[in-house]
């Protein structure tokens, strides 16, 4: 009986090792996806920060409130357009990533 228990336990361990490989692959893929998303977010944030710095510098050259208002309107409209273009990219990356994690649909 002891050898039968050992034999069953070894079979379970082998099955767990195979499952562990799948889990490791899933974890690796999840990390890869996270890095890709974070890379895109950081790229966009760096561009936006540069725009913010340029905006601050442009404010320093304004001579009257009208120029300040124009600079603010330009900065705001540019930021709005940039964000409007970026969010669909991030959404698409996230949805593609989730689809890749889930894999093909399973029957039954």
Helices and strands as residue ranges (DSSP letters): H 2-60, H 65-102
